[in-house]
Amino acid sequence: MQYMLTIWVEEARMAASSPEEMKAHVEAFQEFVKDITDRGLVVSDAPLQPVATATTVRVRDGEVLTTDGPFAETKEQLVGFFVLECADLDEATELASRIPAAAVGSIEVRPVNLEMRAMVHGG
């Protein structure tokens, strides 16, 4: 089963990290990514640009409205994600606990709706 693990942290806190803290954080991520890649679990993954680069799109009464920035102001921002092929929620949760950002933010684990994906993609 596929699970999306979304990574939520305070961008300001990360920006305030010392070079040594950032180096340790990057090295921990590299170790985690190597492990899940070597195990063949990665379906997709990507870090995201800062929330200030976001554009929010809404359609109201047929009119497309765009707003610079995120949809909602929150303490933590979505900074990246993994889609992993896991045996079950227990494995997905265990992997989420190993994402280095879990120590400073939170990781949301959600099953991917493969049935809806198949319907949307016409399969």
N, C-alpha and C positions, 0 to 999 in steps of 0.2 A: 504494500500500500504506500502511496506517496503522501508525504507530509510537507507542508510549508512551515519553515521556522523563520519567523520575522524577528529582526533584531531592533530593539528599541533602546536608545540611550539619550542622555542629555548632550546635545552637540556642544554646548558651552563648556560642559565638564571635560569632554574629550579635547576640545581646543585648548583648554587650560593645562593639559597634561605636559609634564616635563619631557624633554627629548628622551630621557632614559625610560620613563613610563611608556611613552609611545613606542619605543623600540621593543620593549618587553611585550607590549600588547600585540604588535605586528608579528613578532616571533611566535607568540602563543597561537595566533590565528593561522599562521603558516603551518604549524605543527598539526592543528586540528584539520585544516583543509587537506593536508597530505594524507592523514589517516583516512578520512572519509572518501577521498579520491582513490587511494590505494585499495580500499574495500569495495569500490564500485557502487557507492551509495548515492553519488551526486547526480541528480537529474538536471539541475540548473542552480546557479548561484550568482550573486552580484552585489557589490557594495553600491550604494547610491550617493549621488552628489548631495551636498547640504540642502536642507529643507528650504533655504532661501531661494534655491534655483527651481523650485516646484512651480508648476502652473496648475491651478485647479479649474476643471471644466464642468459646467452645469448647463443643462438645457431646460429652459422654463418657457412654457407657452410657445415652443418652436424656436426660441431665440437662444443662440449659443452665447453663454457668458463665461468669460475667463477672468481669473483673479491670480495675481502673482502670489506665490507662497502656498503654504499648506492649507488644507480644508479647515482644520481646527487647530487652535493653539493648545498645545499640550506640554507637559513638563518634559516628556521623552519624545524623541522623533524617530521615525522609521529610517534606519540607516543602511539596511541591507537585508538580504534573505538567502535562504537555502531551500531548495526543493529536494528532498531526499527520499529514496526508496527504502522503506523500513519494514521490518517484519510486523510491527504493531506499534501502538501508542507508547508502550513501555520503552521500546528501543528509541523512538523519536524523542521522548522526554529525556532519556539518558543522554542522547547526543546533544540536545538543547542545553542541558546542564553543563556540557563541556565547551560550549561556545564561550570564549573569553569575555565577551560583552555581558554575559549573564552576571558577572561579578560587580558590574557597575550600572546595569540597566535591567532589562527583562527580555525574555524570548517567548514569543507566542507560538504555540504549536497548534496547527490546524490541518486536518485531513484535506487532501485535494479531492474535489468532487469530480472524479473521473467519468461518472455517468453523465453529468451535466456537460462536461467537456466534450464527450462524444456526441451529444445531441447538438451542441453549438457548432461543432466542426462537421456535422452531417454524417457522423459515423455511427 
